[in-house]
């Protein structure tokens, strides 16, 4: 192995071992005996082939090694395409608008659009419609499930509020709470406020999911949204926290 290949391997290993990136000073300390010019040349080679990427933290530039798994995933992508991929990746399940990608990448629109097209063709990213901005497409990595801020959560289907589903589940919530509120032996009366067995949001959620009433996984927060609606409609009453 020649000295440049050896140096390249050292730089890659050091940068790969630093998940938050390593500075140029950190590289020089880890690689004594090499001239700065040699280190810079090998870093540039690693950057050009995608084995190392640049991170900007404040005013500092850091170098981070790219794992073999990610190298395989992103193999064949140009530097611009990898940059766009990384920008999209960093937004996780929130996604990112194409105009924001252009601003963050500082790339011309045609290059960004071309990169997005390539990434979509390779099924590395997907486009999602946002309920907040129906005319915009946001992009995220294929394996991410969009956040409820993007899709509207379980109460939306194809970016449209599913009123039938909301009514179905809220009616079941109401029926379950009603059953917990009135004694079976005396349906004409209601339990006192200190009754220990009043329904909670968690109990209602268990009732809905355990009985297969909803095929969509609903959280306690989702159920509370419906219960708040029932409170607003005057169908149920919220007790003090000690009886929630």
C-alpha positions as a printed Julia matrix, in Angstrom:
244×3 Matrix{Float64}:
   0.0    0.0     0.0
   1.49   3.37   -0.98
   1.72   6.23    1.52
  -1.2    8.2     0.03
  -3.52   5.16    0.21
  -2.37   4.51    3.77
  -3.03   8.13    4.73
  -6.43   7.98    3.04
  -7.36   4.91    5.1
  -6.18   6.57    8.31
  -8.25   9.69    7.62
 -11.31   7.59    6.78
 -10.98   5.5     9.95
 -10.52   8.56   12.18
 -13.47  10.4    10.62
 -15.64   7.27   10.75
 -14.91   6.85   14.47
 -16.19  10.38   15.15
 -20.0   10.3    14.8
 -20.19  14.07   15.32
 -17.32  14.75   12.95
 -13.66  15.6    13.47
 -11.95  18.94   12.85
  -8.82  19.48   10.78
  -6.87  20.03   14.01
  -8.23  16.73   15.3
  -7.09  14.98   12.13
  -3.62  16.5    12.34
  -3.29  15.4    15.97
  -4.38  11.87   15.03
  -2.0   11.74   12.06
   1.41  12.98   13.21
   4.18  12.83   10.66
   2.04  13.9     7.71
   2.22  17.35    6.17
  -0.94  19.46    6.13
  -0.89  19.54    2.33
  -0.93  15.72    2.2
  -3.84  15.52    4.63
  -5.85  18.13    2.7
  -5.25  16.34   -0.62
  -6.48  13.02    0.75
  -9.5   14.63    2.41
 -10.45  16.15   -0.94
 -10.17  12.72   -2.59
 -12.36  11.17    0.11
 -14.89  13.98   -0.27
 -15.01  13.53   -4.04
 -15.74   9.8    -3.77
 -18.28  10.28   -0.98
 -16.4    8.41    1.77
 -16.2   11.58    3.89
 -18.74  14.38    4.16
 -18.5   17.94    5.44
 -20.42  19.11    8.49
 -20.85  22.76    9.41
 -21.19  23.45   13.14
 -21.21  27.14   13.84
 -18.04  28.51   12.3
 -16.31  25.12   12.4
 -15.94  22.69    9.51
 -15.91  19.02   10.52
 -15.29  15.82    8.58
 -17.45  12.75    9.09
 -16.84   9.29    7.65
 -19.63   7.64    5.68
 -20.33   4.02    6.64
 -19.92   1.18    4.15
 -23.68   0.55    4.31
 -24.44   4.14    3.39
 -21.78   4.12    0.68
 -23.52   1.15   -0.9
 -26.89   2.87   -0.61
 -25.66   6.09   -2.19
 -23.32   4.5    -4.7
 -23.41   6.12   -8.12
 -24.78   9.44   -6.88
 -23.04  12.67   -7.8
 -21.85  15.1    -5.11
 -24.87  17.33   -5.76
 -27.25  14.37   -5.47
 -25.61  13.26   -2.2
 -25.88  16.8    -0.86
 -29.6   16.96   -1.65
 -30.06  13.48   -0.12
 -28.35  14.58    3.11
 -30.44  17.73    3.38
 -33.61  15.67    3.0
 -32.32  13.03    5.43
 -31.73  15.63    8.15
 -35.43  16.58    8.2
 -36.43  13.0     9.18
 -40.22  12.54    9.17
 -40.99  16.26    8.89
 -39.88  16.43    5.27
 -38.64  19.5     3.42
 -39.97  21.77    0.69
 -38.0   21.98   -2.55
 -37.44  25.72   -2.16
 -35.85  25.11    1.23
 -33.6   22.45   -0.33
 -32.44  25.04   -2.87
 -31.65  27.55   -0.13
 -29.8   25.05    2.08
 -27.83  23.51   -0.79
 -27.08  26.8    -2.55
 -27.5   24.89   -5.81
 -29.29  26.21   -8.92
 -32.91  25.1    -9.36
 -32.25  22.83  -12.38
 -29.56  20.9   -10.48
 -31.78  20.47   -7.4
 -34.72  19.36   -9.55
 -32.51  16.89  -11.41
 -31.12  15.51   -8.13
 -34.63  15.05   -6.73
 -35.69  13.21   -9.88
 -32.69  10.84   -9.62
 -33.32  10.18   -5.92
 -36.99   9.43   -6.61
 -36.08   7.07   -9.45
 -33.74   5.21   -7.1
 -36.57   5.08   -4.51
 -34.35   6.83   -1.96
 -36.86   9.63   -1.34
 -40.6   10.16   -1.71
 -42.87  13.17   -2.04
 -45.71  13.8     0.39
 -48.54  16.33    0.3
 -48.84  18.47    3.41
 -52.25  19.29    4.88
 -50.83  22.64    6.01
 -49.67  23.58    2.51
 -51.74  21.52    0.04
 -50.04  23.04   -3.02
 -46.54  22.09   -1.83
 -44.72  18.81   -2.07
 -42.38  17.92    0.77
 -39.67  15.32    0.41
 -38.4   12.75    2.91
 -36.5    9.48    2.84
 -38.55   6.54    1.66
 -38.45   4.61    4.94
 -39.81   7.46    7.08
 -43.48   7.64    8.07
 -44.64  11.27    7.76
 -45.41  13.08   11.0
 -49.0   13.89   11.88
 -48.18  17.56   11.24
 -47.77  16.61    7.59
 -50.57  14.07    7.14
 -53.04  15.29    9.77
 -52.77  12.02   11.66
 -55.44   9.3    11.7
 -58.31  11.74   11.16
 -57.21  12.46    7.59
 -57.39  10.24    4.5
 -55.59  11.45    1.36
 -55.17  14.89    2.98
 -58.96  15.15    3.54
 -60.57  15.08    6.98
 -62.38  11.74    7.35
 -65.59  12.83    9.04
 -67.19   9.37    8.84
 -64.26   7.79   10.71
 -64.22  10.57   13.3
 -67.96  10.16   13.91
 -67.69   6.37   14.13
 -64.91   6.41   16.73
 -66.34   9.32   18.73
 -69.71   7.52   18.95
 -67.96   4.42   20.29
 -66.08   6.56   22.8
 -69.35   8.13   23.94
 -71.1    4.76   24.27
 -68.26   3.33   26.32
 -68.14   6.36   28.64
 -71.91   6.23   29.04
 -71.7    2.56   30.05
 -69.14   3.48   32.71
 -71.26   6.37   34.0
 -74.6    4.7    34.78
 -75.14   1.73   37.15
 -76.52  -1.3    35.3
 -78.93  -2.08   38.13
 -80.31   1.47   38.06
 -79.82   3.05   34.61
 -81.89   6.06   35.6
 -79.21   7.3    38.02
 -75.58   8.25   37.54
 -72.53   7.39   39.61
 -71.33  10.05   42.04
 -68.37  12.26   41.1
 -66.02  10.29   43.37
 -66.81   7.0    41.61
 -63.48   5.24   41.04
 -64.42   3.41   37.85
 -65.18   6.29   35.51
 -63.56   5.87   32.1
 -60.19   7.45   31.39
 -58.73   8.26   27.99
 -56.41   5.27   28.37
 -59.35   2.95   29.14
 -61.3    4.28   26.17
 -58.3    3.76   23.92
 -57.92   0.15   25.13
 -61.63  -0.46   24.49
 -61.39   0.89   20.94
 -58.23  -1.0    20.01
 -58.89  -4.28   21.86
 -62.3   -4.66   20.23
 -60.99  -3.96   16.74
 -63.22  -0.91   16.35
 -60.38   0.97   14.65
 -57.98  -0.64   12.2
 -55.82   2.47   12.54
 -53.55   2.59   15.58
 -54.86   5.37   17.8
 -52.87   6.8    20.68
 -54.23   8.14   23.97
 -53.64  11.66   22.58
 -55.83  10.83   19.57
 -58.61   9.61   21.86
 -58.29  12.74   24.0
 -58.89  14.84   20.89
 -62.23  13.09   20.41
 -63.09  13.31   24.1
 -62.41  17.05   24.04
 -64.81  17.32   21.1
 -67.46  15.41   23.08
 -66.92  17.73   26.05
 -67.31  20.74   23.75
 -70.54  19.25   22.36
 -71.87  18.82   25.91
 -72.14  15.03   25.62
 -69.64  14.21   28.37
 -68.07  16.03   31.29
 -64.43  16.09   32.32
 -63.88  15.42   36.03
 -61.06  16.83   38.13
 -57.57  15.32   37.57
 -57.95  12.98   40.54
 -60.8   11.25   38.66
 -59.32  11.38   35.09
